Structure formats: structure tokens, C-alpha cells
Amino acid sequence: MKIISIANQKGGVAKTTSAINISYYLAELGYKTLLIDFDPQASASSGLGFRKVEKSIYELLYGHSYKDVEVTTNNKNLYVIPSNQNLAAFEFEAMLVDRKESKLKDVLTSIKEFDFVIVDCPPSLGLLTINALVASEYILIPVQTEFFALEGLSLLLETAAKVKKRWNMKLEVMGIILTMCDKRNMHHREVIADIKHHFGAKVFQQEVRRNIRLAEAASFGKSICEYDKKSIGAQIYKEIVFELLKKVGY
């Protein structure tokens, strides 16, 4: 079972869009996949049509059975553990317990039946994201091709290195997905060249261009594969999943 956290402390970088569509395409290819919405804003949940849920990842962290929390989708291989605003209390409450950085890892040790677990992290470097990184084998980082995104990328990589050293020696940076690219813009081209220069093969070859169909899909509670399978956005995420599979040796 491969556990992958999709993380970036900067919001608006297509993190949740990537989590939803990578999960869906993995499932489309026949891999049994679990998407965990680990963000109190619950964007991944609503982006797949689960806008009101009674039980969420919050209840799972505090002892509820996985089977009580998971929800199914119209793809037989894709399952979701949704989120809601209750998760916002976790960072305060967990400060009072032992192994606060390992709550998600402890939960996932009892879940074995999936090929992939994708964790959509919140846009922060707080305890929720730390929990996700401690539980994961890989971190996948969507990065918007703008200058200020580079500053946030450095901080996230430093955090991942600290987690690896202290709690999770297996954690590796799978790669960087360039998002919201507009190669007509000179600034975007410069940022893309800079990231590729510094990170080389860690940068996914397939870039996510600005695409209105991706935003529309989420507003309808669907993956881009369901919403418009022939769109440019759909083809982009399909290619990203092929690259991901190569990186994990599948």
C-alpha cells in the first residue's frame, strides 16, 4: 500500500484538484484507492459531491471504525474518508495526548486493503500536515508557477526533511507538479525553468495548465474524468498518474 500526501502550505495551488483527479484516475486504472480529506475546509469532499457528512476523518482519529466513516463513489475502486469543520479542533485537542504526530499513522496501520492512499493536506504546516507526512511514504507537491510559490516550497521541503529525520525515515519527496502554468507569460516560463534547474527529475514532465473545465468539475462535485473525459485537464491528469506509477515502480 502506497501512502502519498499531497501538500503545500500555500493555498490556491491546485492541491485539492490534484488529489481528487489523481485518486480518480488511479481508480480508473484498476487500483483500489482511498482518498483521505485531511483539511477542515473539506474541499476534496465537496469536490466529489460529499458536502454534508455525519462522520468524518475526525471521528476516525478518535476511535470510530473505518467502515463507519468511509463513503463510496460511483467508481468501484475509489473510496473516500471525508472531512468537515470538526477537524479544525484536532490541532488543539491533540496537543493534550501522547503520539500526537502519529494519530493518522496509527489509524492507517489497521487499513490494508488499498493499493494507494492519497491524503489531501490542509494549506498549512501545522499538526494535521505533520500527521500526514508521518503516515506517508511519499510527499507530492503541487507548485503554482509564480515567484512567491518558490519561497513556500523551500519551507515545505525543510519541514519534510525534519519529519523524515525525527519520525519517518521512509518519507521521500516523490516530485513536484507545476500547476496553473501559462507559458505565454514570461514570468511563468522563468519560474518553470528555475524549478526544473533546481529539482531536475523530481519535477513531473506533465504540467497543469490553466483550464476552466477543472474548476467547473469541482463545482459539480465530480472529477474531471467524470465531468469531461476528453478535456485538456482530463488528459493532463491522466498523464500525471502514468508518471506517478513509474515513480513508485508500478
N, C-alpha and C positions, 0 to 999 in steps of 0.2 A: 504494500500500500504506500503510495507516494503522497506525502502531505506537502502542499505548496501554499505559502502565504503570499497574497498579492497585496503589496504595501507601498504606501508613500504618505508621509505626514502632511503633504500639501494636498489640499482638496482640488477638485476640478481637473484631474489629470487623466480621466477615463479609467480609474481604478476599478470601480464597480462595473462599468461597461465591459471591461476586460474579464473580470471574474465571472460574470453571467455568461458571456459568449464563449469563453474558453471551456467552462464547465459544460455548456450545452453541446459544443462540438465534440468534446471528449465522449460524451454520452452517445452522440450520433454515430461515432465511430465504434461503438460497442463496449466502451469501458464503463464499468459501473462507477458512477461519480457522485460524490456528496459535496454540495456547496454549503458552507457554513457562513452565514451572515453574522459577522462579529463586530458590527457597527451599530450603535444605538439609534442612528438615523434610519436604519433598516432599508437602505436604498436597494440593496440586492434583492431583498424580499419583495418589495413593491415592484421592482423591475421584472419580476417573474409572476406578478399578479397576486402576491400574498400581502395584502395591505392591512389586514386585521387578523391577528393570531392570538389565541388564548395562551398557548405555551410556546416558549422560545428558547434560544440558547441560554438565556439567563436561568431558566428552570433546570436545564440540563447541567449547568455548572454547580447547581445546589442540590443534586441528588435524584432528580427525576430520571426515569428510564429514557434511553434514546428513542425507543419505539413510541413513547408518548409525545415526543417533540417533533420528530421528522414529518415532513409533508412530501407528498408525491407530486410529480409533474406529468404533463402529457407525453413525456419521453420516458419509456420504461426503465432506462438506465440512469436517470437523473433524479436525485433526492435532495431535499433542501432542509436545513435546520434554520428556520427564520429567526429574525431578531425583532425587538420592539424597544420602546423607550425605557423599559425596566432595566435593560443592560447598562444604562448610564450610572446606576447605583453601584455597579460592580467594583469600580476602582476604589471607592471609599470603603465598601464593606470588606473587600479582600485584604485591605491593609491590616485587618484585625486577626487574620488567620495564618497558619503555617503554610509554606509552599505556595504562597500567593502568586508566584510567577509561573506555576506549573498546573494550575487548575484545568486549563484546556487539555494539556498533555495527559493528565490523569484520566479525563473523560474519554479521550480518543484511544487509550490503551485497551478499552473494552469493545472497540468497534473495529472489526477485522475484515468485513465483507466487501470492502470497496477497493477498486484499483487506484482511484485518485480521490483525495480530499482537498478541496480548494477553499481557502479561508480568505474572505474579503475583510480586510482590516479597516479600522477607522482612520480618518485623516489626522493622526496624532502619533506621538511616540510614547504614549502612556502605558499603563499596565495591561490594557487589552492587547495592544500590539506586541508587547513583550511576551505575553502568554502565547500569542500566535507563533512568534518566532521560536520560542522554546519548544513548541509542539511540532515544528515543521522540519522537513528535510531540506526544503528549498525556499528561497525568497525570490519572487518575481516582481520587478519594479517598473511600473508604467511611469514614463517621464515626459512631460509636455516639453515641446521643443522651444523653450524660451529661457532667457538668461537666468532668471531667478530660480528656475527649477534645478539648475546645477548646484546651487548652494544647498538646497534641501536634500539633494541626492547624496552629497558628501556626509551630511549629518546622519542620514538613514544608514549609510554603509558603516559609519563608525558605530552606530547602535548595534547593527547586526554583528559586527566583529566582537563587541563586548558580550553580547548574548552567546555567541559561539565559544568564547573563552571561558565564560563563567558557568553556563547552564547546558549548552547544547553543542557538543563538538561536531555533530553531524550536519549542522546548518551550513548550507552553501548558497551563494548567490547564483541562481540559475541564469539570470540575464536581465536585460533592460529592454523594455518595449517603448519605442518612440511613438508618442501619441500627439494628436491634433496637429499633424505636420502640414505645412503649406510651403512647398518648395518654390512657389512663386515669390516668396518672401525671403529676401537676402538674409535677414536676421535668423530665420528658421534654418536656412542652409548652413549658416555659420555654426549654430548650436549643434546641429546634427553632426557636422564634421568634427567639432570639438569632442562630443561624446564618443564618437567612433574612434577618435585618436586616443583617448584616454582608456577606453574599456574594450576596444578590439572585438574579439569573438564573443564577448558577453552581450553585445548588442544584437538583438534579433534583426535579421535581414528584412523581414516584413515590417513596414511602418504603417501606423494607423493614421490615415489622412482624415481631415475634417469631412464628416459625412452626415448629412441630416437624417438619413434613414436609421442610423444607430440611435440617435436621440428619440426619434419617433417610436422605435420599437419598445424602448423602455417605458415610454409614456402609456403604451398599450399593454404593459405587463407581459411582454414577450421578448425572447431572444431575437437577434437579427435573423437567425436561421428560420425561425417560425414566421417572422414578420415579412421578410423579403429575401428569400434564399438566393436570388440572383443579383442582389445589390453588391456594390463595391465593398461595403462594410462587411457583408457576409463572406465574401471571398478572402478579404484580409484576415479575418479571424480564423477561417479555416486553415490558411497557410501558417498562421502563428501556431496553431495547435500541432501541425505537422512538425514545425521546428521544435516545439516543446517536447514532443515524443522522442525526437532524435536526441535531445539533451539529456533525457532520463534513460536512454538506452532501450527504448521500445521500438 
